[in-house]
Amino acid sequence: MATTEIPTAPRPAPAVPAPAPAPGREGEHWAVEHRPDALGPLRRSARASLNSWGVEPAAADAAVLVVSELVTNAVRHALPPVALRLRHDRADRRLWVEVTDGGPARTAAPDLPPPDEHGRGLLLVATLALAHGARPHHGGTVVRWACVAAG
């Protein structure tokens, strides 16, 4: 008779790489360079994935804006590493955007524009998303997430 060893404590889930999506779901995962100029190529990659999944253009536009806002906040206000996970659930017709960062930076970024030019990102996310929030992740990291209608 064979025996199976059962672990006594649950193992923490690894932050990277993300598990393969379940059937009916697509997903992508990117490590994000902790630089403001990394956002342009990341937006183009996210858009390409959304297009390849057949997401309606208006929903893709909303998702790319949410990606842009959450990643910008992580790069400006949090410690590295930063990662983006984008998932499409065909059955629920939802897009999930998750940005993991290293937790809050100790000081504000020195190159912030004047207050009238920033500070509305989470308001945009709240407007575009069906739901959004943040949750602590293992190792002191934080996951900020948003769920957007896929069309």
C-alpha positions in Angstrom: 0.0 0.0 0.0 1.4 3.4 -1.0 1.3 6.3 1.3 1.1 10.0 0.5 2.8 12.6 2.5 0.6 15.4 3.5 2.3 18.7 4.3 1.6 20.0 7.7 1.4 23.7 6.7 0.2 25.3 3.5 3.0 26.5 1.2 3.0 30.2 0.2 2.1 30.8 -3.4 5.0 32.0 -5.5 4.7 35.6 -6.7 6.2 34.8 -10.2 5.4 33.1 -12.5 1.7 33.2 -12.3 -0.1 29.8 -12.7 -1.5 28.9 -16.1 -5.0 30.2 -16.6 -7.9 27.7 -16.2 -9.8 26.7 -19.3 -11.8 29.6 -20.7 -9.3 32.0 -19.3 -6.3 33.7 -20.8 -3.5 35.4 -18.9 -0.3 37.3 -19.2 2.4 38.3 -16.7 5.1 40.9 -17.0 7.9 42.0 -14.8 7.9 45.8 -14.9 11.1 47.9 -14.9 10.9 50.4 -12.1 11.2 53.4 -14.5 8.5 55.7 -15.8 9.5 55.1 -19.4 8.8 51.4 -19.1 5.0 52.1 -19.2 4.7 52.8 -22.9 6.0 49.3 -24.0 4.0 47.7 -21.2 0.7 49.4 -22.5 1.5 48.2 -26.0 2.0 44.6 -24.8 -1.2 44.6 -22.7 -3.1 46.0 -25.7 -1.7 43.3 -28.0 -2.8 40.6 -25.5 -6.3 42.1 -25.2 -6.5 42.2 -29.0 -5.4 38.6 -29.3 -8.0 37.5 -26.8 -10.7 39.2 -28.9 -11.7 41.8 -26.2 -14.0 44.5 -27.6 -12.1 47.8 -28.3 -13.9 49.9 -25.7 -13.2 47.3 -23.0 -9.6 47.0 -24.1 -9.3 50.8 -23.9 -10.6 50.8 -20.3 -8.3 47.9 -19.3 -5.2 49.6 -20.7 -6.1 52.8 -18.9 -6.4 50.8 -15.6 -3.1 49.1 -16.3 -1.5 52.5 -16.9 -2.8 54.0 -13.7 -2.0 51.1 -11.4 1.5 50.6 -12.8 2.2 54.3 -12.7 1.3 54.4 -9.1 3.5 51.4 -8.3 6.5 52.9 -10.1 6.0 56.3 -8.5 5.0 55.4 -5.0 6.2 51.9 -4.2 9.3 49.9 -4.0 10.4 47.4 -6.7 9.8 44.8 -7.8 6.7 45.6 -9.8 4.8 43.1 -11.8 1.6 43.2 -13.9 -0.8 40.3 -14.3 -3.6 40.6 -16.8 -6.3 37.9 -17.1 -9.4 37.5 -19.2 -12.2 35.3 -18.0 -14.3 34.5 -21.0 -17.2 32.9 -19.0 -17.7 35.9 -16.8 -16.7 38.4 -19.5 -14.3 40.1 -17.1 -10.7 41.4 -17.3 -8.6 41.3 -14.1 -5.7 43.7 -13.7 -3.3 43.0 -10.8 -0.2 45.0 -10.1 2.2 43.7 -7.4 4.7 46.0 -5.9 7.3 45.9 -3.1 5.2 48.0 -0.7 5.2 51.7 0.0 8.4 53.7 -0.7 9.8 55.5 2.3 9.8 58.9 0.5 7.8 60.4 -2.3 9.3 60.3 -5.8 11.2 63.5 -6.3 10.0 64.1 -9.9 6.3 64.3 -9.3 4.5 66.9 -11.4 2.5 69.7 -9.8 -0.6 68.6 -7.9 -3.0 69.7 -10.6 -1.3 67.2 -13.0 -1.6 64.1 -10.9 -3.6 62.4 -8.2 -6.6 61.3 -10.1 -5.5 57.8 -11.1 -7.5 55.8 -8.5 -10.5 57.9 -9.3 -10.2 56.8 -12.9 -9.8 53.2 -11.8 -12.9 53.4 -9.6 -14.9 54.9 -12.5 -13.8 52.2 -15.1 -13.7 49.2 -12.8 -16.6 46.9 -11.7 -14.6 46.5 -8.5 -11.0 47.4 -7.3 -8.9 47.2 -4.2 -5.7 46.1 -2.6 -4.5 43.2 -0.6 -1.3 42.3 1.2 0.8 39.6 -0.4 3.5 37.4 1.1 6.9 39.0 1.8 5.5 42.4 2.5 4.4 43.1 -1.1 1.0 44.6 -2.1 -1.3 43.6 -4.9 -3.6 46.3 -6.3 -6.3 44.9 -8.5 -9.2 46.0 -10.6 -11.9 44.0 -12.4 -13.1 45.5 -15.8 -16.0 44.4 -18.0 -14.7 42.6 -21.1 -17.5 43.9 -23.3 
